[in-house]
Amino acid sequence: MKILTAAAVAALLTVPAVISSTQTAEARSTIERACMNSDRRAASKPLCNCIQRVADQMLTPSDQRQAAKFFKDPQKAQDIRQSDRDQHEEFWRRYKAFGVSAGSICQ
């Protein structure tokens, strides 16, 4: 019975790790894809890749999905920045710090 229980626990612990790594892999390219698909003339593979690397270090996968939307619709950034919601204010602090870092690292 202990073997079955240990195997069941091991299987349950493995599933979230696989799901989590898949989500993380998808998030790793969220900003880069949005950057490359934007209509900005300065967008290049090396620049967008650098911005993504900074995002991977500073933003959660959820933050990255939110920030990626700003490339297509800059008004969303303005709406979040001006929002009074605590969640938006916290995101904006993280996003602003990310922007400063990406701006200095990815020149």
C-alpha positions as CSV (number, residue, x, y, z in Angstrom):
1,M,0.0,0.0,0.0
2,K,2.9,2.4,0.7
3,I,4.3,1.8,-2.8
4,L,0.9,2.7,-4.4
5,T,0.6,5.8,-2.2
6,A,4.1,6.9,-2.9
7,A,3.6,6.4,-6.7
8,A,0.3,8.3,-6.6
9,V,1.9,11.2,-4.8
10,A,4.9,11.2,-7.2
11,A,2.5,11.3,-10.1
12,L,0.5,14.1,-8.7
13,L,3.7,16.1,-8.0
14,T,4.9,15.6,-11.5
15,V,1.8,16.9,-13.3
16,P,1.9,20.4,-11.9
17,A,5.7,20.6,-12.7
18,V,5.0,19.7,-16.3
19,I,2.1,22.1,-16.6
20,S,4.1,24.9,-14.9
21,S,7.2,24.4,-17.2
22,T,4.9,24.5,-20.3
23,Q,3.3,27.7,-19.1
24,T,6.8,29.2,-18.3
25,A,8.1,28.2,-21.8
26,E,5.1,29.9,-23.4
27,A,5.6,33.0,-21.3
28,R,9.3,33.1,-22.2
29,S,8.4,34.2,-25.7
30,T,5.3,36.3,-25.1
31,I,7.0,39.7,-25.0
32,E,9.5,38.8,-27.8
33,R,6.6,37.7,-30.1
34,A,4.6,40.9,-29.4
35,C,7.8,43.0,-30.0
36,M,8.5,41.3,-33.3
37,N,4.9,41.6,-34.4
38,S,4.7,45.3,-33.5
39,D,4.9,47.9,-36.2
40,R,7.9,49.7,-34.6
41,R,10.8,50.2,-36.9
42,A,13.4,49.6,-34.2
43,A,12.0,46.1,-33.5
44,S,14.7,43.5,-34.3
45,K,15.2,39.9,-33.3
46,P,18.2,40.8,-31.0
47,L,16.4,43.7,-29.4
48,C,13.2,41.8,-28.8
49,N,15.1,38.8,-27.5
50,C,17.0,41.1,-25.1
51,I,13.7,42.6,-23.9
52,Q,12.3,39.1,-23.4
53,R,15.3,38.1,-21.3
54,V,14.8,41.0,-19.0
55,A,11.1,40.3,-18.8
56,D,11.9,36.7,-17.8
57,Q,13.9,37.9,-14.9
58,M,11.6,40.7,-13.7
59,L,8.0,39.8,-14.7
60,T,5.7,36.9,-13.9
61,P,4.2,35.0,-16.8
62,S,0.9,36.8,-16.1
63,D,2.7,40.2,-16.1
64,Q,4.3,39.3,-19.4
65,R,1.0,38.5,-21.0
66,Q,-0.4,41.8,-19.8
67,A,2.6,43.7,-21.0
68,A,2.6,42.0,-24.4
69,K,-0.9,43.5,-25.0
70,F,0.7,47.0,-24.8
71,F,2.6,46.4,-28.1
72,K,-0.7,46.1,-30.0
73,D,-2.8,48.5,-28.0
74,P,-0.7,51.2,-26.2
75,Q,-4.0,52.6,-24.7
76,K,-4.1,49.5,-22.5
77,A,-0.9,50.6,-20.8
78,Q,-2.4,54.1,-20.2
79,D,-5.6,52.5,-18.8
80,I,-3.6,50.3,-16.4
81,R,-1.3,53.2,-15.4
82,Q,-4.2,55.4,-14.5
83,S,-6.3,52.7,-12.8
84,D,-7.0,53.0,-9.1
85,R,-7.1,49.2,-8.6
86,D,-4.4,47.9,-6.2
87,Q,-3.6,45.0,-8.6
88,H,-3.0,47.4,-11.5
89,E,-0.8,49.7,-9.3
90,E,1.3,46.8,-8.2
91,F,1.6,45.6,-11.8
92,W,2.6,49.1,-13.0
93,R,5.4,49.3,-10.4
94,R,6.8,46.0,-11.7
95,Y,6.3,47.0,-15.3
96,K,8.0,50.4,-14.8
97,A,11.0,48.8,-13.2
98,F,11.2,46.3,-16.1
99,G,11.0,49.2,-18.6
100,V,13.9,51.0,-16.9
101,S,16.0,47.8,-16.8
102,A,15.2,46.8,-20.4
103,G,15.9,50.3,-21.5
104,S,19.4,50.4,-20.0
105,I,20.3,46.8,-20.8
106,C,18.9,46.4,-24.4
107,Q,20.4,49.4,-26.2
